[in-house]
Amino acid sequence: MGESSIFKVLSDPQRRDILVMLREGRMSAGEIAEKLGVSPPALSYHLRLLKGAELVTEYKEKNFVYYELNTSVLQELILWVEQFGGRKA
C-alpha cells in the first residue's frame, strides 16, 4: 500500500486512537471496542482498513482474535516523511 493510502487510513481519529491503544500491546476486538465506545461493526470497518494498510496485524488464539501494531510499516513511513525535512535554504 502506498503512502497516500496509508495517510488516508490515518486521517480518521478513531483509527489513530486504535494505533495508540495498540502501542501498549495486543488487544482483542472486544477490548478495543469497549475502550473506544464503538459498535462491533464500526470497529470491524476500522480494523479492516488498518489491516489493509498493514498498520496492524491480527492473529487468533483459541476463540479470540487479537490485534497488534505493525511497527515496521510505521518505521518505513517515518523514514519516508523524514526525507522532506532537515534541509535549509
C-alpha positions as CSV (number, residue, x, y, z in Angstrom):
1,M,0.0,0.0,0.0
2,G,1.4,3.4,-0.9
3,E,2.0,6.3,1.4
4,S,-1.1,8.2,0.2
5,S,-3.3,5.3,1.1
6,I,-1.7,5.0,4.5
7,F,-2.3,8.7,5.1
8,K,-5.9,8.3,4.1
9,V,-6.3,5.5,6.7
10,L,-4.5,7.6,9.3
11,S,-6.8,10.6,8.6
12,D,-9.5,9.1,10.9
13,P,-9.1,10.0,14.6
14,Q,-10.6,6.7,15.8
15,R,-8.1,4.7,13.7
16,R,-5.3,6.8,15.2
17,D,-6.8,6.1,18.7
18,I,-6.7,2.3,17.9
19,L,-3.0,2.6,17.0
20,V,-2.3,4.5,20.2
21,M,-4.0,1.8,22.2
22,L,-2.1,-1.0,20.5
23,R,1.2,0.7,21.5
24,E,0.7,-0.9,24.9
25,G,0.4,-4.4,23.4
26,R,-2.0,-6.7,21.8
27,M,-5.7,-6.3,22.4
28,S,-8.8,-8.2,21.4
29,A,-11.5,-6.6,19.3
30,G,-13.8,-6.6,22.2
31,E,-11.3,-4.7,24.4
32,I,-10.7,-2.1,21.6
33,A,-14.5,-1.6,21.0
34,E,-15.1,-1.2,24.7
35,K,-12.3,1.4,25.2
36,L,-13.4,3.3,22.0
37,G,-17.1,3.1,22.8
38,V,-18.0,1.9,19.3
39,S,-20.1,-0.9,17.9
40,P,-18.5,-4.1,16.7
41,P,-19.5,-3.4,13.1
42,A,-17.9,0.1,13.3
43,L,-14.7,-1.4,14.8
44,S,-14.6,-4.1,12.2
45,Y,-14.6,-1.5,9.5
46,H,-11.7,0.5,11.1
47,L,-9.7,-2.7,11.7
48,R,-10.2,-3.8,8.1
49,L,-8.7,-0.6,6.8
50,L,-5.8,-0.7,9.3
51,K,-5.1,-4.3,8.3
52,G,-5.3,-3.4,4.6
53,A,-2.7,-0.6,5.2
54,E,-0.6,-3.2,7.1
55,L,-0.6,-1.0,10.2
56,V,-2.0,-3.7,12.4
57,T,-1.7,-7.5,12.3
58,E,-4.2,-10.0,13.6
59,Y,-3.9,-13.5,15.0
60,K,-6.2,-16.0,16.5
61,E,-5.7,-17.6,19.9
62,K,-8.4,-20.0,20.9
63,N,-11.7,-18.2,20.4
64,F,-10.3,-14.7,20.3
65,V,-8.8,-12.5,17.6
66,Y,-6.0,-10.3,18.8
67,Y,-4.6,-7.2,17.1
68,E,-1.1,-5.8,17.3
69,L,0.7,-2.8,16.0
70,N,2.9,-3.4,12.9
71,T,5.8,-1.1,13.7
72,S,7.8,-1.9,10.6
73,V,5.3,-0.1,8.3
74,L,5.2,2.9,10.7
75,Q,9.0,3.0,10.7
76,E,9.1,2.9,6.9
77,L,6.5,5.8,6.9
78,I,8.6,7.8,9.3
79,L,11.7,7.4,7.1
80,W,9.7,8.4,4.0
81,V,8.4,11.6,5.8
82,E,11.9,12.5,7.1
83,Q,13.2,12.8,3.6
84,F,11.3,16.1,3.3
85,G,12.8,17.7,6.4
86,G,16.1,18.9,7.6
87,R,17.1,20.9,4.5
88,K,17.5,24.7,5.0
89,A,17.9,27.1,2.1
